[in-house]
Amino acid sequence: MNKDEMKRRTRQFALRVIRLVESSPKRKTTDVPGKQLLRSGTSAGANYRAACRAKSSANFTAGSGL
């Protein structure tokens, strides 16, 4: 899988997470877990794109959590 494919897949994942959280019932018991899921689901793509801007392969590995 190349960089562009990974970027596309992480973006699609984030969009699916957003749709899931938006479609969940709005209750006090689902508010905090929904926000946490939204943050973690969208951060994967953001972290990968930030790692792609690394100047060396060592920085990429450190930034992507591999």
HTML snippet that shows the backbone in 3Dmol.js (N, CA, C, O; Angstrom):
<script src="https://3Dmol.org/build/3Dmol-min.js"></script>
<div id="view" style="width:600px;height:400px;position:relative"></div>
<script>
const pdb = `
ATOM      1  N   MET A   1       0.856  -1.162   0.000  1.00  0.00           N
ATOM      2  CA  MET A   1       0.000   0.000   0.000  1.00  0.00           C
ATOM      3  C   MET A   1       0.911   1.237   0.000  1.00  0.00           C
ATOM      4  O   MET A   1       1.822   1.353   0.821  1.00  0.00           O
ATOM      5  N   ASN A   2       0.650   2.143  -0.924  1.00  0.00           N
ATOM      6  CA  ASN A   2       1.476   3.353  -1.008  1.00  0.00           C
ATOM      7  C   ASN A   2       0.902   4.464  -0.116  1.00  0.00           C
ATOM      8  O   ASN A   2      -0.156   4.305   0.493  1.00  0.00           O
ATOM      9  N   LYS A   3       1.626   5.596  -0.055  1.00  0.00           N
ATOM     10  CA  LYS A   3       1.220   6.697   0.826  1.00  0.00           C
ATOM     11  C   LYS A   3      -0.160   7.238   0.478  1.00  0.00           C
ATOM     12  O   LYS A   3      -0.969   7.508   1.366  1.00  0.00           O
ATOM     13  N   ASP A   4      -0.428   7.397  -0.821  1.00  0.00           N
ATOM     14  CA  ASP A   4      -1.725   7.959  -1.222  1.00  0.00           C
ATOM     15  C   ASP A   4      -2.878   7.037  -0.843  1.00  0.00           C
ATOM     16  O   ASP A   4      -3.935   7.499  -0.414  1.00  0.00           O
ATOM     17  N   GLU A   5      -2.669   5.732  -1.005  1.00  0.00           N
ATOM     18  CA  GLU A   5      -3.710   4.771  -0.643  1.00  0.00           C
ATOM     19  C   GLU A   5      -3.963   4.804   0.869  1.00  0.00           C
ATOM     20  O   GLU A   5      -5.109   4.760   1.316  1.00  0.00           O
ATOM     21  N   MET A   6      -2.901   4.880   1.635  1.00  0.00           N
ATOM     22  CA  MET A   6      -3.051   4.935   3.093  1.00  0.00           C
ATOM     23  C   MET A   6      -3.760   6.217   3.519  1.00  0.00           C
ATOM     24  O   MET A   6      -4.608   6.185   4.411  1.00  0.00           O
ATOM     25  N   LYS A   7      -3.425   7.336   2.896  1.00  0.00           N
ATOM     26  CA  LYS A   7      -4.108   8.600   3.210  1.00  0.00           C
ATOM     27  C   LYS A   7      -5.594   8.493   2.892  1.00  0.00           C
ATOM     28  O   LYS A   7      -6.435   8.945   3.670  1.00  0.00           O
ATOM     29  N   ARG A   8      -5.915   7.896   1.753  1.00  0.00           N
ATOM     30  CA  ARG A   8      -7.315   7.739   1.356  1.00  0.00           C
ATOM     31  C   ARG A   8      -8.063   6.849   2.353  1.00  0.00           C
ATOM     32  O   ARG A   8      -9.189   7.149   2.750  1.00  0.00           O
ATOM     33  N   ARG A   9      -7.421   5.760   2.745  1.00  0.00           N
ATOM     34  CA  ARG A   9      -8.078   4.824   3.657  1.00  0.00           C
ATOM     35  C   ARG A   9      -8.279   5.418   5.049  1.00  0.00           C
ATOM     36  O   ARG A   9      -9.317   5.194   5.672  1.00  0.00           O
ATOM     37  N   THR A  10      -7.295   6.173   5.541  1.00  0.00           N
ATOM     38  CA  THR A  10      -7.468   6.781   6.864  1.00  0.00           C
ATOM     39  C   THR A  10      -8.534   7.871   6.820  1.00  0.00           C
ATOM     40  O   THR A  10      -9.261   8.067   7.794  1.00  0.00           O
ATOM     41  N   ARG A  11      -8.632   8.580   5.698  1.00  0.00           N
ATOM     42  CA  ARG A  11      -9.687   9.592   5.554  1.00  0.00           C
ATOM     43  C   ARG A  11     -11.063   8.926   5.526  1.00  0.00           C
ATOM     44  O   ARG A  11     -11.993   9.401   6.178  1.00  0.00           O
ATOM     45  N   GLN A  12     -11.197   7.837   4.779  1.00  0.00           N
ATOM     46  CA  GLN A  12     -12.471   7.116   4.726  1.00  0.00           C
ATOM     47  C   GLN A  12     -12.848   6.576   6.105  1.00  0.00           C
ATOM     48  O   GLN A  12     -14.014   6.616   6.499  1.00  0.00           O
ATOM     49  N   PHE A  13     -11.849   6.071   6.833  1.00  0.00           N
ATOM     50  CA  PHE A  13     -12.103   5.575   8.185  1.00  0.00           C
ATOM     51  C   PHE A  13     -12.630   6.692   9.081  1.00  0.00           C
ATOM     52  O   PHE A  13     -13.596   6.504   9.820  1.00  0.00           O
ATOM     53  N   ALA A  14     -11.989   7.850   9.009  1.00  0.00           N
ATOM     54  CA  ALA A  14     -12.419   8.990   9.825  1.00  0.00           C
ATOM     55  C   ALA A  14     -13.851   9.393   9.478  1.00  0.00           C
ATOM     56  O   ALA A  14     -14.646   9.683  10.372  1.00  0.00           O
ATOM     57  N   LEU A  15     -14.178   9.412   8.201  1.00  0.00           N
ATOM     58  CA  LEU A  15     -15.541   9.772   7.795  1.00  0.00           C
ATOM     59  C   LEU A  15     -16.560   8.759   8.300  1.00  0.00           C
ATOM     60  O   LEU A  15     -17.660   9.137   8.703  1.00  0.00           O
ATOM     61  N   ARG A  16     -16.204   7.469   8.282  1.00  0.00           N
ATOM     62  CA  ARG A  16     -17.114   6.445   8.808  1.00  0.00           C
ATOM     63  C   ARG A  16     -17.306   6.602  10.315  1.00  0.00           C
ATOM     64  O   ARG A  16     -18.412   6.421  10.824  1.00  0.00           O
ATOM     65  N   VAL A  17     -16.235   6.938  11.026  1.00  0.00           N
ATOM     66  CA  VAL A  17     -16.344   7.156  12.471  1.00  0.00           C
ATOM     67  C   VAL A  17     -17.243   8.356  12.754  1.00  0.00           C
ATOM     68  O   VAL A  17     -18.083   8.307  13.652  1.00  0.00           O
ATOM     69  N   ILE A  18     -17.070   9.427  11.994  1.00  0.00           N
ATOM     70  CA  ILE A  18     -17.902  10.625  12.173  1.00  0.00           C
ATOM     71  C   ILE A  18     -19.370  10.287  11.952  1.00  0.00           C
ATOM     72  O   ILE A  18     -20.227  10.688  12.739  1.00  0.00           O
ATOM     73  N   ARG A  19     -19.664   9.550  10.879  1.00  0.00           N
ATOM     74  CA  ARG A  19     -21.060   9.168  10.609  1.00  0.00           C
ATOM     75  C   ARG A  19     -21.618   8.295  11.733  1.00  0.00           C
ATOM     76  O   ARG A  19     -22.777   8.440  12.119  1.00  0.00           O
ATOM     77  N   LEU A  20     -20.793   7.392  12.254  1.00  0.00           N
ATOM     78  CA  LEU A  20     -21.240   6.525  13.344  1.00  0.00           C
ATOM     79  C   LEU A  20     -21.583   7.342  14.584  1.00  0.00           C
ATOM     80  O   LEU A  20     -22.634   7.139  15.191  1.00  0.00           O
ATOM     81  N   VAL A  21     -20.712   8.253  14.957  1.00  0.00           N
ATOM     82  CA  VAL A  21     -20.945   9.070  16.154  1.00  0.00           C
ATOM     83  C   VAL A  21     -22.165   9.964  15.957  1.00  0.00           C
ATOM     84  O   VAL A  21     -22.972  10.123  16.872  1.00  0.00           O
ATOM     85  N   GLU A  22     -22.304  10.549  14.764  1.00  0.00           N
ATOM     86  CA  GLU A  22     -23.461  11.417  14.510  1.00  0.00           C
ATOM     87  C   GLU A  22     -24.772  10.649  14.526  1.00  0.00           C
ATOM     88  O   GLU A  22     -25.809  11.208  14.882  1.00  0.00           O
ATOM     89  N   SER A  23     -24.745   9.377  14.145  1.00  0.00           N
ATOM     90  CA  SER A  23     -25.981   8.599  14.094  1.00  0.00           C
ATOM     91  C   SER A  23     -26.320   7.936  15.425  1.00  0.00           C
ATOM     92  O   SER A  23     -27.414   7.393  15.578  1.00  0.00           O
ATOM     93  N   SER A  24     -25.408   7.971  16.386  1.00  0.00           N
ATOM     94  CA  SER A  24     -25.687   7.341  17.678  1.00  0.00           C
ATOM     95  C   SER A  24     -26.673   8.198  18.469  1.00  0.00           C
ATOM     96  O   SER A  24     -26.728   9.414  18.287  1.00  0.00           O
ATOM     97  N   PRO A  25     -27.446   7.566  19.343  1.00  0.00           N
ATOM     98  CA  PRO A  25     -28.420   8.322  20.133  1.00  0.00           C
ATOM     99  C   PRO A  25     -27.713   9.311  21.061  1.00  0.00           C
ATOM    100  O   PRO A  25     -26.659   9.014  21.623  1.00  0.00           O
ATOM    101  N   LYS A  26     -28.301  10.464  21.206  1.00  0.00           N
ATOM    102  CA  LYS A  26     -27.722  11.508  22.050  1.00  0.00           C
ATOM    103  C   LYS A  26     -28.243  11.345  23.475  1.00  0.00           C
ATOM    104  O   LYS A  26     -29.358  11.752  23.800  1.00  0.00           O
ATOM    105  N   ARG A  27     -27.417  10.745  24.303  1.00  0.00           N
ATOM    106  CA  ARG A  27     -27.755  10.536  25.710  1.00  0.00           C
ATOM    107  C   ARG A  27     -26.559  10.923  26.561  1.00  0.00           C
ATOM    108  O   ARG A  27     -25.438  11.030  26.065  1.00  0.00           O
ATOM    109  N   LYS A  28     -26.802  11.128  27.819  1.00  0.00           N
ATOM    110  CA  LYS A  28     -25.699  11.461  28.726  1.00  0.00           C
ATOM    111  C   LYS A  28     -24.671  10.338  28.771  1.00  0.00           C
ATOM    112  O   LYS A  28     -23.474  10.595  28.899  1.00  0.00           O
ATOM    113  N   THR A  29     -25.127   9.107  28.669  1.00  0.00           N
ATOM    114  CA  THR A  29     -24.213   7.967  28.767  1.00  0.00           C
ATOM    115  C   THR A  29     -23.384   7.757  27.505  1.00  0.00           C
ATOM    116  O   THR A  29     -22.359   7.077  27.554  1.00  0.00           O
ATOM    117  N   THR A  30     -23.798   8.317  26.392  1.00  0.00           N
ATOM    118  CA  THR A  30     -23.043   8.138  25.147  1.00  0.00           C
ATOM    119  C   THR A  30     -22.248   9.375  24.761  1.00  0.00           C
ATOM    120  O   THR A  30     -21.499   9.345  23.784  1.00  0.00           O
ATOM    121  N   ASP A  31     -22.397  10.452  25.505  1.00  0.00           N
ATOM    122  CA  ASP A  31     -21.731  11.706  25.145  1.00  0.00           C
ATOM    123  C   ASP A  31     -20.205  11.590  25.230  1.00  0.00           C
ATOM    124  O   ASP A  31     -19.507  11.876  24.257  1.00  0.00           O
ATOM    125  N   VAL A  32     -19.694  11.178  26.375  1.00  0.00           N
ATOM    126  CA  VAL A  32     -18.240  11.101  26.565  1.00  0.00           C
ATOM    127  C   VAL A  32     -17.614  10.024  25.674  1.00  0.00           C
ATOM    128  O   VAL A  32     -16.622  10.309  25.003  1.00  0.00           O
ATOM    129  N   PRO A  33     -18.152   8.793  25.640  1.00  0.00           N
ATOM    130  CA  PRO A  33     -17.551   7.797  24.744  1.00  0.00           C
ATOM    131  C   PRO A  33     -17.618   8.206  23.270  1.00  0.00           C
ATOM    132  O   PRO A  33     -16.711   7.900  22.496  1.00  0.00           O
ATOM    133  N   GLY A  34     -18.683   8.889  22.887  1.00  0.00           N
ATOM    134  CA  GLY A  34     -18.806   9.350  21.502  1.00  0.00           C
ATOM    135  C   GLY A  34     -17.736  10.360  21.144  1.00  0.00           C
ATOM    136  O   GLY A  34     -17.148  10.298  20.064  1.00  0.00           O
ATOM    137  N   LYS A  35     -17.484  11.292  22.053  1.00  0.00           N
ATOM    138  CA  LYS A  35     -16.437  12.289  21.807  1.00  0.00           C
ATOM    139  C   LYS A  35     -15.063  11.635  21.759  1.00  0.00           C
ATOM    140  O   LYS A  35     -14.219  12.006  20.942  1.00  0.00           O
ATOM    141  N   GLN A  36     -14.841  10.661  22.636  1.00  0.00           N
ATOM    142  CA  GLN A  36     -13.554   9.972  22.660  1.00  0.00           C
ATOM    143  C   GLN A  36     -13.351   9.173  21.370  1.00  0.00           C
ATOM    144  O   GLN A  36     -12.260   9.180  20.800  1.00  0.00           O
ATOM    145  N   LEU A  37     -14.390   8.494  20.915  1.00  0.00           N
ATOM    146  CA  LEU A  37     -14.306   7.746  19.665  1.00  0.00           C
ATOM    147  C   LEU A  37     -14.046   8.678  18.496  1.00  0.00           C
ATOM    148  O   LEU A  37     -13.260   8.353  17.606  1.00  0.00           O
ATOM    149  N   LEU A  38     -14.690   9.818  18.488  1.00  0.00           N
ATOM    150  CA  LEU A  38     -14.493  10.802  17.427  1.00  0.00           C
ATOM    151  C   LEU A  38     -13.049  11.294  17.397  1.00  0.00           C
ATOM    152  O   LEU A  38     -12.442  11.378  16.329  1.00  0.00           O
ATOM    153  N   ARG A  39     -12.502  11.619  18.559  1.00  0.00           N
ATOM    154  CA  ARG A  39     -11.108  12.100  18.618  1.00  0.00           C
ATOM    155  C   ARG A  39     -10.127  11.025  18.171  1.00  0.00           C
ATOM    156  O   ARG A  39      -9.224  11.302  17.381  1.00  0.00           O
ATOM    157  N   SER A  40     -10.293   9.809  18.663  1.00  0.00           N
ATOM    158  CA  SER A  40      -9.335   8.754  18.329  1.00  0.00           C
ATOM    159  C   SER A  40      -9.489   8.297  16.882  1.00  0.00           C
ATOM    160  O   SER A  40      -8.497   7.982  16.225  1.00  0.00           O
ATOM    161  N   GLY A  41     -10.710   8.258  16.386  1.00  0.00           N
ATOM    162  CA  GLY A  41     -10.934   7.816  15.012  1.00  0.00           C
ATOM    163  C   GLY A  41     -10.430   8.792  13.970  1.00  0.00           C
ATOM    164  O   GLY A  41      -9.995   8.385  12.893  1.00  0.00           O
ATOM    165  N   THR A  42     -10.485  10.077  14.284  1.00  0.00           N
ATOM    166  CA  THR A  42     -10.015  11.070  13.317  1.00  0.00           C
ATOM    167  C   THR A  42      -8.527  11.363  13.470  1.00  0.00           C
ATOM    168  O   THR A  42      -7.903  11.873  12.539  1.00  0.00           O
ATOM    169  N   SER A  43      -7.952  11.050  14.623  1.00  0.00           N
ATOM    170  CA  SER A  43      -6.531  11.356  14.818  1.00  0.00           C
ATOM    171  C   SER A  43      -5.621  10.405  14.055  1.00  0.00           C
ATOM    172  O   SER A  43      -4.476  10.760  13.773  1.00  0.00           O
ATOM    173  N   ALA A  44      -6.089   9.212  13.714  1.00  0.00           N
ATOM    174  CA  ALA A  44      -5.238   8.258  12.992  1.00  0.00           C
ATOM    175  C   ALA A  44      -4.772   8.844  11.663  1.00  0.00           C
ATOM    176  O   ALA A  44      -3.588   8.776  11.333  1.00  0.00           O
ATOM    177  N   GLY A  45      -5.686   9.409  10.911  1.00  0.00           N
ATOM    178  CA  GLY A  45      -5.324  10.013   9.629  1.00  0.00           C
ATOM    179  C   GLY A  45      -4.462  11.245   9.794  1.00  0.00           C
ATOM    180  O   GLY A  45      -3.524  11.459   9.026  1.00  0.00           O
ATOM    181  N   ALA A  46      -4.774  12.055  10.790  1.00  0.00           N
ATOM    182  CA  ALA A  46      -3.977  13.262  11.035  1.00  0.00           C
ATOM    183  C   ALA A  46      -2.554  12.892  11.425  1.00  0.00           C
ATOM    184  O   ALA A  46      -1.600  13.520  10.968  1.00  0.00           O
ATOM    185  N   ASN A  47      -2.409  11.877  12.266  1.00  0.00           N
ATOM    186  CA  ASN A  47      -1.071  11.444  12.672  1.00  0.00           C
ATOM    187  C   ASN A  47      -0.299  10.865  11.489  1.00  0.00           C
ATOM    188  O   ASN A  47       0.901  11.104  11.358  1.00  0.00           O
ATOM    189  N   TYR A  48      -0.972  10.111  10.633  1.00  0.00           N
ATOM    190  CA  TYR A  48      -0.286   9.544   9.469  1.00  0.00           C
ATOM    191  C   TYR A  48       0.168  10.648   8.515  1.00  0.00           C
ATOM    192  O   TYR A  48       1.295  10.614   8.021  1.00  0.00           O
ATOM    193  N   ARG A  49      -0.693  11.618   8.255  1.00  0.00           N
ATOM    194  CA  ARG A  49      -0.304  12.714   7.360  1.00  0.00           C
ATOM    195  C   ARG A  49       0.853  13.516   7.943  1.00  0.00           C
ATOM    196  O   ARG A  49       1.724  13.970   7.201  1.00  0.00           O
ATOM    197  N   ALA A  50       0.872  13.695   9.257  1.00  0.00           N
ATOM    198  CA  ALA A  50       1.990  14.395   9.894  1.00  0.00           C
ATOM    199  C   ALA A  50       3.271  13.579   9.764  1.00  0.00           C
ATOM    200  O   ALA A  50       4.343  14.141   9.539  1.00  0.00           O
ATOM    201  N   ALA A  51       3.170  12.268   9.904  1.00  0.00           N
ATOM    202  CA  ALA A  51       4.350  11.411   9.768  1.00  0.00           C
ATOM    203  C   ALA A  51       4.876  11.439   8.338  1.00  0.00           C
ATOM    204  O   ALA A  51       6.082  11.323   8.122  1.00  0.00           O
ATOM    205  N   CYS A  52       3.988  11.591   7.363  1.00  0.00           N
ATOM    206  CA  CYS A  52       4.418  11.645   5.957  1.00  0.00           C
ATOM    207  C   CYS A  52       5.248  12.894   5.674  1.00  0.00           C
ATOM    208  O   CYS A  52       6.016  12.920   4.713  1.00  0.00           O
ATOM    209  N   ARG A  53       5.104  13.914   6.491  1.00  0.00           N
ATOM    210  CA  ARG A  53       5.889  15.132   6.305  1.00  0.00           C
ATOM    211  C   ARG A  53       7.261  15.039   6.965  1.00  0.00           C
ATOM    212  O   ARG A  53       8.016  16.011   6.953  1.00  0.00           O
ATOM    213  N   ALA A  54       7.592  13.894   7.536  1.00  0.00           N
ATOM    214  CA  ALA A  54       8.878  13.715   8.221  1.00  0.00           C
ATOM    215  C   ALA A  54      10.022  13.844   7.225  1.00  0.00           C
ATOM    216  O   ALA A  54       9.886  13.496   6.052  1.00  0.00           O
ATOM    217  N   LYS A  55      11.137  14.344   7.706  1.00  0.00           N
ATOM    218  CA  LYS A  55      12.292  14.576   6.846  1.00  0.00           C
ATOM    219  C   LYS A  55      13.174  13.340   6.704  1.00  0.00           C
ATOM    220  O   LYS A  55      14.007  13.291   5.799  1.00  0.00           O
ATOM    221  N   SER A  56      13.016  12.346   7.565  1.00  0.00           N
ATOM    222  CA  SER A  56      13.822  11.130   7.467  1.00  0.00           C
ATOM    223  C   SER A  56      12.941   9.920   7.749  1.00  0.00           C
ATOM    224  O   SER A  56      11.839  10.051   8.281  1.00  0.00           O
ATOM    225  N   SER A  57      13.435   8.750   7.389  1.00  0.00           N
ATOM    226  CA  SER A  57      12.657   7.541   7.643  1.00  0.00           C
ATOM    227  C   SER A  57      12.554   7.263   9.145  1.00  0.00           C
ATOM    228  O   SER A  57      11.562   6.698   9.605  1.00  0.00           O
ATOM    229  N   ALA A  58      13.575   7.657   9.908  1.00  0.00           N
ATOM    230  CA  ALA A  58      13.510   7.482  11.361  1.00  0.00           C
ATOM    231  C   ALA A  58      12.404   8.356  11.953  1.00  0.00           C
ATOM    232  O   ALA A  58      11.674   7.922  12.844  1.00  0.00           O
ATOM    233  N   ASN A  59      12.286   9.578  11.460  1.00  0.00           N
ATOM    234  CA  ASN A  59      11.217  10.465  11.935  1.00  0.00           C
ATOM    235  C   ASN A  59       9.852   9.941  11.514  1.00  0.00           C
ATOM    236  O   ASN A  59       8.887  10.052  12.271  1.00  0.00           O
ATOM    237  N   PHE A  60       9.758   9.370  10.312  1.00  0.00           N
ATOM    238  CA  PHE A  60       8.492   8.796   9.853  1.00  0.00           C
ATOM    239  C   PHE A  60       8.073   7.657  10.775  1.00  0.00           C
ATOM    240  O   PHE A  60       6.920   7.585  11.201  1.00  0.00           O
ATOM    241  N   THR A  61       9.018   6.767  11.082  1.00  0.00           N
ATOM    242  CA  THR A  61       8.711   5.633  11.947  1.00  0.00           C
ATOM    243  C   THR A  61       8.287   6.104  13.333  1.00  0.00           C
ATOM    244  O   THR A  61       7.338   5.572  13.907  1.00  0.00           O
ATOM    245  N   ALA A  62       8.979   7.087  13.865  1.00  0.00           N
ATOM    246  CA  ALA A  62       8.625   7.616  15.184  1.00  0.00           C
ATOM    247  C   ALA A  62       7.264   8.301  15.150  1.00  0.00           C
ATOM    248  O   ALA A  62       6.474   8.158  16.084  1.00  0.00           O
ATOM    249  N   GLY A  63       6.989   9.037  14.093  1.00  0.00           N
ATOM    250  CA  GLY A  63       5.728   9.765  13.995  1.00  0.00           C
ATOM    251  C   GLY A  63       4.532   8.893  13.715  1.00  0.00           C
ATOM    252  O   GLY A  63       3.412   9.229  14.100  1.00  0.00           O
ATOM    253  N   SER A  64       4.755   7.765  13.043  1.00  0.00           N
ATOM    254  CA  SER A  64       3.625   6.904  12.707  1.00  0.00           C
ATOM    255  C   SER A  64       3.366   5.849  13.768  1.00  0.00           C
ATOM    256  O   SER A  64       2.370   5.128  13.694  1.00  0.00           O
ATOM    257  N   GLY A  65       4.237   5.749  14.743  1.00  0.00           N
ATOM    258  CA  GLY A  65       4.030   4.784  15.819  1.00  0.00           C
ATOM    259  C   GLY A  65       4.336   3.360  15.414  1.00  0.00           C
ATOM    260  O   GLY A  65       3.824   2.427  16.031  1.00  0.00           O
ATOM    261  N   LEU A  66       5.150   3.165  14.403  1.00  0.00           N
ATOM    262  CA  LEU A  66       5.507   1.813  13.961  1.00  0.00           C
ATOM    263  C   LEU A  66       6.625   1.234  14.788  1.00  0.00           C
ATOM    264  O   LEU A  66       7.049   0.103  14.550  1.00  0.00           O
TER     265      LEU A  66
END
`;
const viewer = $3Dmol.createViewer("view");
viewer.addModel(pdb, "pdb");
viewer.setStyle({}, {cartoon: {color: "spectrum"}});
viewer.zoomTo();
viewer.render();
</script>
